[in-house]
């Protein structure tokens, strides 16, 4: 394992020094995930990356949600979600949502924690148990798996930052990062538009990075692992779209 990581680092000596900084690790996940995760496996430090990526995501989300634009966009999102589930929102219900919107920064912070530390913990447990080799002497330590997952989460942190900027500029939480945004001509109520709207390009990027890390951890083929993970994500997105459609909504 150490030899593999050293070879990866040697392939890009200008990018990876002997002791890469936190910023170099985070940037490496975005531009050279394979080599970066090799280094993470050899030296599984995760605290700084987890803290920094989580704080950046919280800061971005809470900042935009503290504005009138962010609060109104959140109310509109809640109203759309209610309609998507087949529930009409009356005047009284809308007023309740406006009162709740004063907690929008906390809502954004909770979302960042859910997609950061909590997701990392859950996914680490899933990957560790799904490996089926808990007693195998070559099994990576839980801390190593967690470090890989935490570093992959840099992609989701970047997504939060980009999404916050787009929300403020467009004054809506409608996902501009979904595959559906590339096909604006589709009827929003069509099955194709529903399905594409639930496939987030940043989340797909994150899934691929997690797959690369999993392949490095368990010595599997990267392409096959990435295709498998991506297929599972797309299938879950399609099932979610189908569930909303079955509820009689319009999202």
C-alpha positions as CSV (number, residue, x, y, z in Angstrom):
1,X,0.0,0.0,0.0
2,X,2.8,2.4,0.9
3,X,4.6,1.6,-2.3
4,X,1.5,2.4,-4.4
5,X,1.0,5.7,-2.6
6,X,4.7,6.6,-3.1
7,X,4.5,5.8,-6.8
8,X,1.5,8.0,-7.1
9,X,3.1,10.8,-5.4
10,X,6.3,10.4,-7.4
11,X,4.3,10.7,-10.6
12,X,3.6,14.3,-9.6
13,X,6.5,15.6,-7.6
14,X,5.6,19.2,-8.1
15,X,2.1,18.8,-6.8
16,X,2.8,16.5,-3.8
17,X,5.7,17.3,-1.5
18,X,6.8,14.8,1.0
19,X,4.4,16.3,3.6
20,X,1.4,17.9,1.7
21,X,-0.4,20.6,3.5
22,X,-4.2,20.6,4.2
23,X,-4.8,22.9,1.2
24,X,-2.8,20.6,-1.1
25,X,-4.8,17.6,0.1
26,X,-8.1,19.3,-0.5
27,X,-7.1,20.7,-3.9
28,X,-5.7,17.3,-4.8
29,X,-9.1,15.6,-4.3
30,X,-10.5,17.9,-6.9
31,X,-7.8,17.7,-9.5
32,X,-5.9,14.4,-8.9
33,X,-8.1,12.2,-6.7
34,X,-6.3,8.9,-7.3
35,X,-2.9,10.2,-6.3
36,X,-4.3,12.2,-3.4
37,X,-6.2,9.3,-2.0
38,X,-3.1,7.1,-2.3
39,X,-1.4,9.6,0.0
40,X,-4.3,9.7,2.3
41,X,-4.3,5.9,2.7
42,X,-0.6,6.0,3.5
43,X,-1.1,8.9,6.0
44,X,-4.8,8.9,7.0
45,X,-5.0,12.3,8.6
46,X,-8.6,13.7,8.4
47,X,-9.4,16.1,11.2
48,X,-8.2,19.3,9.5
49,X,-9.9,18.4,6.2
50,X,-13.2,17.5,7.9
51,X,-13.2,20.7,10.0
52,X,-12.3,23.0,7.2
53,X,-14.7,21.6,4.6
54,X,-17.6,21.5,7.1
55,X,-16.9,25.1,8.3
56,X,-16.7,26.4,4.7
57,X,-20.0,24.6,3.8
58,X,-21.7,26.0,6.9
59,X,-20.4,29.5,6.3
60,X,-21.5,29.5,2.7
61,X,-25.0,28.2,3.4
62,X,-25.7,30.2,6.5
63,X,-24.5,33.4,4.9
64,X,-26.9,33.2,2.0
65,X,-29.7,32.0,4.2
66,X,-29.3,35.0,6.5
67,X,-30.4,37.3,3.6
68,X,-33.9,38.1,2.6
69,X,-33.2,36.4,-0.8
70,X,-32.1,33.2,0.9
71,X,-35.1,33.1,3.3
72,X,-37.6,33.7,0.5
73,X,-36.0,31.1,-1.7
74,X,-36.2,28.6,1.2
75,X,-39.9,29.3,1.7
76,X,-40.5,28.8,-2.0
77,X,-38.6,25.5,-1.8
78,X,-40.8,24.3,1.0
79,X,-43.9,25.3,-0.9
80,X,-42.6,23.4,-4.0
81,X,-41.8,20.3,-2.0
82,X,-45.3,20.4,-0.5
83,X,-46.8,20.6,-4.0
84,X,-44.5,17.8,-5.2
85,X,-45.9,15.6,-2.5
86,X,-49.4,16.4,-3.6
87,X,-50.3,18.8,-0.8
88,X,-51.6,22.3,-1.5
89,X,-50.3,25.1,0.6
90,X,-52.9,27.6,1.9
91,X,-52.3,31.2,3.1
92,X,-52.1,30.1,6.7
93,X,-49.5,27.4,5.8
94,X,-47.5,29.9,3.8
95,X,-47.4,32.3,6.7
96,X,-46.2,29.5,8.9
97,X,-43.3,28.8,6.5
98,X,-42.4,32.5,6.5
99,X,-42.1,32.4,10.3
100,X,-40.0,29.3,10.1
101,X,-37.7,30.9,7.6
102,X,-36.1,33.0,10.4
103,X,-34.2,29.8,11.2
104,X,-32.9,29.5,7.7
105,X,-29.2,29.9,8.7
106,X,-29.6,27.0,11.2
107,X,-31.3,25.0,8.6
108,X,-28.4,25.5,6.2
109,X,-25.9,24.6,9.0
110,X,-27.8,21.4,9.7
111,X,-27.7,20.5,6.1
112,X,-24.0,21.1,5.9
113,X,-23.5,18.8,9.0
114,X,-25.7,16.1,7.5
115,X,-23.8,16.1,4.2
116,X,-20.4,16.4,5.9
117,X,-19.6,14.6,9.2
118,X,-22.8,12.6,9.5
119,X,-22.7,11.3,5.9
120,X,-19.0,10.5,6.3
121,X,-19.6,8.4,9.4
122,X,-22.5,6.5,7.8
123,X,-20.7,5.9,4.5
124,X,-17.6,4.7,6.4
125,X,-19.5,2.1,8.3
126,X,-21.3,1.0,5.1
127,X,-18.0,0.6,3.1
128,X,-16.2,-1.1,6.0
129,X,-19.0,-3.6,6.5
130,X,-19.8,-4.2,2.9
131,X,-16.2,-5.1,2.2
132,X,-17.0,-8.5,3.7
133,X,-13.4,-8.9,5.1
134,X,-13.7,-7.6,8.6
135,X,-11.4,-10.3,9.9
136,X,-9.0,-10.3,6.9
137,X,-5.5,-9.2,7.9
138,X,-5.3,-6.9,4.9
139,X,-8.5,-5.0,5.9
140,X,-7.9,-1.2,6.1
141,X,-8.4,0.3,9.5
142,X,-11.7,2.1,10.1
143,X,-9.7,5.4,10.5
144,X,-8.2,4.9,7.0
145,X,-11.6,4.3,5.4
146,X,-12.9,7.4,7.2
147,X,-10.0,9.5,6.1
148,X,-10.7,8.6,2.5
149,X,-14.4,9.3,2.8
150,X,-13.7,12.7,4.5
151,X,-11.4,13.7,1.7
152,X,-13.9,12.8,-0.9
153,X,-16.4,15.0,1.0
154,X,-14.4,18.1,-0.2
155,X,-16.4,17.8,-3.4
156,X,-19.7,18.1,-1.5
157,X,-18.3,21.1,0.4
158,X,-17.4,22.7,-2.9
159,X,-21.0,22.0,-4.1
160,X,-22.4,23.8,-1.0
161,X,-20.3,26.8,-1.8
162,X,-21.3,26.9,-5.5
163,X,-24.9,26.2,-4.8
164,X,-25.0,29.1,-2.2
165,X,-23.7,31.5,-4.8
166,X,-26.1,30.3,-7.5
167,X,-29.0,30.5,-5.0
168,X,-28.3,34.2,-4.3
169,X,-27.8,35.1,-7.9
170,X,-30.9,33.2,-9.2
171,X,-33.0,33.8,-6.1
172,X,-34.2,30.2,-6.0
173,X,-33.1,26.9,-4.4
174,X,-34.0,25.1,-7.6
175,X,-31.0,22.9,-8.4
176,X,-29.0,24.5,-11.1
177,X,-26.4,21.7,-10.7
178,X,-28.6,18.9,-11.8
179,X,-28.4,17.2,-15.1
180,X,-31.9,18.5,-15.8
181,X,-30.6,22.0,-15.9
182,X,-28.8,21.1,-19.1
183,X,-32.1,20.4,-20.8
184,X,-34.3,23.5,-20.1
185,X,-36.6,22.7,-23.0
186,X,-38.0,19.5,-21.4
187,X,-41.5,19.6,-19.9
188,X,-40.9,19.9,-16.2
189,X,-43.6,17.3,-15.5
190,X,-42.3,14.8,-18.0
191,X,-40.7,11.6,-16.7
192,X,-37.4,12.5,-18.3
193,X,-37.3,15.9,-16.7
194,X,-38.2,14.5,-13.3
195,X,-35.4,11.9,-13.6
196,X,-32.7,14.3,-14.8
197,X,-33.7,16.8,-12.1
198,X,-32.7,14.3,-9.4
199,X,-29.2,13.6,-10.8
200,X,-26.9,16.1,-9.3
201,X,-23.6,16.6,-11.2
202,X,-21.6,17.4,-8.1
203,X,-23.0,14.4,-6.2
204,X,-22.1,12.2,-9.2
205,X,-18.6,13.6,-9.1
206,X,-18.4,12.8,-5.4
207,X,-19.7,9.3,-6.0
208,X,-16.9,8.7,-8.5
209,X,-14.3,10.1,-6.1
210,X,-15.6,7.8,-3.4
211,X,-15.4,4.9,-5.8
212,X,-11.8,5.7,-6.6
213,X,-11.0,5.7,-2.9
214,X,-12.8,2.4,-2.4
215,X,-10.9,0.9,-5.3
216,X,-7.6,2.0,-3.8
217,X,-8.5,0.8,-0.4
218,X,-9.6,-2.7,-1.4
219,X,-7.4,-3.2,-4.5
220,X,-10.3,-3.3,-7.0
221,X,-10.5,-2.0,-10.6
222,X,-11.2,1.7,-10.6
223,X,-13.4,1.8,-13.7
224,X,-15.6,-1.1,-12.7
225,X,-16.0,0.3,-9.1
226,X,-16.8,3.8,-10.4
227,X,-19.4,2.5,-12.9
228,X,-21.0,0.4,-10.2
229,X,-21.2,3.2,-7.7
230,X,-22.5,5.6,-10.4
231,X,-25.1,3.1,-11.4
232,X,-26.3,2.8,-7.8
233,X,-26.6,6.5,-7.5
234,X,-28.5,7.0,-10.7
235,X,-30.9,4.1,-9.7
236,X,-31.6,5.8,-6.4
237,X,-32.2,9.1,-8.1
238,X,-34.6,7.5,-10.5
239,X,-36.4,5.8,-7.6
240,X,-36.7,9.1,-5.8
241,X,-38.1,10.7,-9.0
242,X,-40.6,7.9,-9.3
243,X,-41.7,8.2,-5.7
244,X,-42.4,11.9,-6.2
245,X,-44.4,11.1,-9.4
246,X,-46.4,8.5,-7.6
247,X,-47.2,11.0,-4.9
248,X,-48.9,13.1,-7.6
249,X,-46.7,16.1,-7.3
250,X,-45.1,18.2,-10.0
251,X,-41.5,18.3,-9.0
